[in-house]
Amino acid sequence: MTPWGAALLPCKQPYKPLLDKEIMMTVERPLRDANLVFFGGSAGIGRAAAVEIGRRGANVLIVGRGREAGEAAVATVRAAGAASAEFLPGDLSTIAGIDAVAAGVRAWKPELHGVLHTAMAAFSGKQTTADGLEFAFALQYFARAALNRLLVDVLAASGDGRIVHIAGNVPTMFMPDLDDLQFDRRKWSFFRSVLGTHLLGFLHIQEATKRWENRPVTLTACCVNSTRTKAMSDPAMPLIMRLMGRFGTTPELSARNAVGLLTEASARGAAGTVLRNPARYAPEPLILEAQEAAKLWDITTSIAGQGGMALP
């Protein structure tokens, strides 16, 4: 995908991301029989990362809407060497769907060692979900934040639960108006909508890191550039997005830092950070407006409650 969307170069040796001084990382945490979930892992960056994690002998759960694509991804992950791989169908654009997926994940394993969020979709105009939410907000921000909160206890149960958001390096000038997240007053545009979801995700990561500081759970945003994925070639995508996708990098390359975040021996230095440069493993602390981050947390809680979901 572009700064907001998007697989790993097939390689026989585990990926070792470059540090800021071009020093290769050589130590990884053991992932054999560890449990990791890939939301949107049926294709693109999510599938690529799932395959790479599967090579380490992990248990992998792929979450997506299309069963055919999901089962194909599962077969590839199993062939890569995963201890197990399963597919969980679900619609992450609705509150009921998110609730059902969270329940399915919890039923899968009692503890999680990591989750990767890559789910996104193409759309050519403002769309509203069954819950009355603007579609990009619902899928690319709300679903991630809600799932993180619904699953935080099973992530903490592993002793080292890691949450990674695939995102874009979006300037703060595109921060949405928190009092108009559904574009009731502002004019909607594809870029205003999508870019805003990544900044909302940054606020969520910052606030969750603060609230969960005593839990063994790490949240990090991992930025990517234009990537050749199915979603990017969808006719519903704006032309410029399709062109960016056509000439973008491979999903495998875009997934490298995400894999690094899920596999490195210690994630302590990645808590509450963003990796802005896809070509370098260099986490930077997120330092956004604290009051805005707290306000968004409360807004998310309220939206969930209106839809019958209780967020911890």
ZIFEN-V816622 format. One record per residue. N is the residue number from 1. PHI is phi in radians with two decimals (999 if undefined). Layout:
# ZIFEN-V816622
n & phi
N & PHI
N & PHI
This chain:
# ZIFEN-V816622
n & phi
1 & 999
2 & -1.60
3 & -0.88
4 & -2.65
5 & -2.49
6 & 1.81
7 & 999
8 & -1.83
9 & -1.16
10 & -1.06
11 & -2.57
12 & -1.43
13 & -1.80
14 & -1.01
15 & -1.20
16 & -2.16
17 & -1.16
18 & -1.44
19 & -1.42
20 & -1.02
21 & -1.74
22 & 1.15
23 & -1.61
24 & -1.34
25 & -1.34
26 & -2.11
27 & -1.90
28 & -2.11
29 & -1.29
30 & -1.22
31 & -2.01
32 & -1.09
33 & 1.19
34 & -1.30
35 & -2.02
36 & -2.32
37 & -2.03
38 & -2.12
39 & -1.38
40 & 1.46
41 & -1.52
42 & -1.27
43 & -2.70
44 & 1.07
45 & -1.03
46 & -1.05
47 & -1.13
48 & -1.06
49 & -1.15
50 & -1.08
51 & -1.10
52 & -1.15
53 & -1.20
54 & -1.03
55 & -1.08
56 & -1.51
57 & 1.43
58 & -1.44
59 & -1.58
60 & -2.10
61 & -2.04
62 & -1.71
63 & -2.00
64 & -2.90
65 & -1.59
66 & -1.58
67 & -1.13
68 & -1.05
69 & -1.15
70 & -1.12
71 & -1.19
72 & -1.14
73 & -1.12
74 & -1.04
75 & -1.08
76 & -1.17
77 & -1.13
78 & -1.08
79 & -1.11
80 & -1.28
81 & 2.10
82 & -1.08
83 & -1.10
84 & -2.79
85 & -2.61
86 & -2.40
87 & -2.03
88 & -2.09
89 & -1.30
90 & -3.07
91 & -1.85
92 & -1.52
93 & -1.63
94 & -2.14
95 & -1.11
96 & -1.10
97 & -1.14
98 & -1.09
99 & -1.04
100 & -1.16
101 & -1.15
102 & -1.02
103 & -1.12
104 & -1.14
105 & -1.14
106 & -1.13
107 & -1.27
108 & -1.18
109 & -2.52
110 & -1.39
111 & -2.55
112 & -2.17
113 & -1.74
114 & -3.14
115 & -2.38
116 & -2.20
117 & -1.79
118 & -2.33
119 & -1.03
120 & -2.79
121 & -2.63
122 & -1.58
123 & -2.76
124 & -1.95
125 & -3.05
126 & -1.10
127 & -2.16
128 & -2.08
129 & -1.38
130 & -1.08
131 & -1.58
132 & 1.41
133 & -1.75
134 & -1.07
135 & -1.04
136 & -1.12
137 & -1.01
138 & -1.13
139 & -1.45
140 & -1.71
141 & -2.10
142 & -1.04
143 & -1.04
144 & -1.14
145 & -1.10
146 & -1.15
147 & -1.09
148 & -1.04
149 & -1.26
150 & -1.23
151 & -1.91
152 & -1.05
153 & -1.23
154 & -1.33
155 & -1.22
156 & -1.14
157 & -1.08
158 & -1.34
159 & 1.50
160 & -2.82
161 & -1.56
162 & -2.14
163 & -2.04
164 & -2.16
165 & -1.80
166 & -1.34
167 & -2.57
168 & -2.19
169 & -1.41
170 & -1.67
171 & -1.12
172 & -1.15
173 & -1.10
174 & -1.66
175 & -1.06
176 & -1.19
177 & -1.30
178 & -1.17
179 & -1.62
180 & -2.55
181 & -1.24
182 & -1.75
183 & 1.02
184 & -1.33
185 & -1.92
186 & -1.32
187 & -1.30
188 & -1.35
189 & -2.57
190 & -0.98
191 & -1.23
192 & -1.06
193 & -1.17
194 & -1.21
195 & -1.05
196 & -1.09
197 & -1.10
198 & -1.24
199 & -1.19
200 & -1.10
201 & -1.08
202 & -1.09
203 & -1.06
204 & -1.09
205 & -1.05
206 & -1.10
207 & -1.22
208 & -1.12
209 & -1.06
210 & -1.17
211 & -1.24
212 & -1.86
213 & -1.07
214 & -1.69
215 & -1.89
216 & -1.40
217 & -2.27
218 & -2.03
219 & -2.03
220 & -2.56
221 & -1.78
222 & -2.13
223 & -1.42
224 & -2.29
225 & -1.74
226 & -0.95
227 & -2.38
228 & -1.38
229 & -2.36
230 & -1.07
231 & -1.08
232 & -1.21
233 & -1.71
234 & -1.10
235 & -1.01
236 & -1.30
237 & -1.30
238 & -0.98
239 & -0.93
240 & -1.10
241 & -1.19
242 & -1.14
243 & -1.19
244 & -1.09
245 & -1.15
246 & -1.06
247 & -1.82
248 & -1.42
249 & -1.46
250 & -1.43
251 & -1.03
252 & -1.04
253 & -1.17
254 & -1.18
255 & -1.52
256 & -1.03
257 & -1.17
258 & -1.08
259 & -1.11
260 & -1.04
261 & -1.14
262 & -1.40
263 & -1.94
264 & -1.06
265 & -0.98
266 & -2.30
267 & -1.75
268 & -0.97
269 & -1.34
270 & -1.81
271 & -1.16
272 & 1.16
273 & -2.13
274 & -2.29
275 & -1.70
276 & -1.40
277 & -1.75
278 & -1.07
279 & -1.58
280 & -2.38
281 & -1.62
282 & -2.48
283 & -1.11
284 & -2.10
285 & -1.07
286 & -1.47
287 & -2.24
288 & -1.85
289 & -1.09
290 & -1.08
291 & -1.15
292 & -1.18
293 & -1.11
294 & -1.17
295 & -1.11
296 & -1.11
297 & -1.00
298 & -1.18
299 & -1.10
300 & -1.08
301 & -1.05
302 & -1.15
303 & -1.06
304 & -1.07
305 & -1.07
306 & -1.12
307 & -1.68
308 & 1.49
309 & -1.92
310 & -1.72
311 & -1.69
312 & -1.22
